[in-house]
Amino acid sequence: MNSTSHSAAPVKLHVATAVIPLRRADIDSAAHVNNTNYFRFMEEARMVWYESHGIEGDFGDPHAPGRKPSVLPPGCGPIIVTASCSFSKALKFPGDAIIDVYISEPGRSSIVISYVFRASYAPETVFAEGSTKAVWINNKEEKSIPLPEVVRALFNRA
């Protein structure tokens, strides 16, 4: 008799929501938001999360509204090593992109960040889903470092 192991779906913790106004410059000739902009939107949403917890390291806008002082050691911060996006329905102008940001259980030096795209004009509809993997590095040495405990603790509080 064969035994089959079932692994549980990875736990995702909601950490932020970003509301990004769609601009005319974001649309393509078909009046849809150009696919490349979804990656820019993921960056903006990720920065909302980083800045709200002081975990952006040496990156980010020091004057961003709601930004907390960095809780990371000087000289370190996150970089993105992978990014992907699956498109379900086209976002259209005018309106706002509403992006929910989730994190999955952290690794040694990295964390997977997931994004769910909705629109202000259809908040129940998922327009796209994205994912990035952030690795924390020592900026001077350009090498990965263990995930700062303050970042790991965000997940462990769930």
C-alpha positions, 0 to 999 in steps of 0.5 A: 500500500502506497502512502501519499504525503500531502503538504499543506499550502504555504501560509500567507500573511497579509502585510499591506494594501497599496492604492495606486492611481492609474494614469493615462501614461500607464495604458497601452494602445488597447486602453489597458494598463501595460503589463510592464506597469504591474511590476512597477506597481508591485515595487510601489506596494512592496515599498508601502510594506517596507516603509510601514515597518522600517525594513527597507534598509538603505533604500526607500524615501526617507520622507515617505508618509507613514515611514518608520525609522529603519530597524535594520542594521546600516548597510543592509537591505532587500533586493529582488531576485525573481519577479513574476506576474499572471494576468487574469483581466486587464486593468483599465483607466480611470481608477485605482489599482488596489494591491494586497501584499502578502508574505510567505514563511521566510527562508534563511535570507529571503522571503516570498512576497505575493501581490493580488491586484484588484481595481477600485471600480471592481474590488471583488475581481482579481485582475492579476497575481504577482510574486517576488522573492526578496533577499536581504544583502550586505550592500557593500559586500553584495552578498546575502545575509541571514534574514534580519530577525525583525523581518522574520518576527513579522511572520512569526506574529501571525 
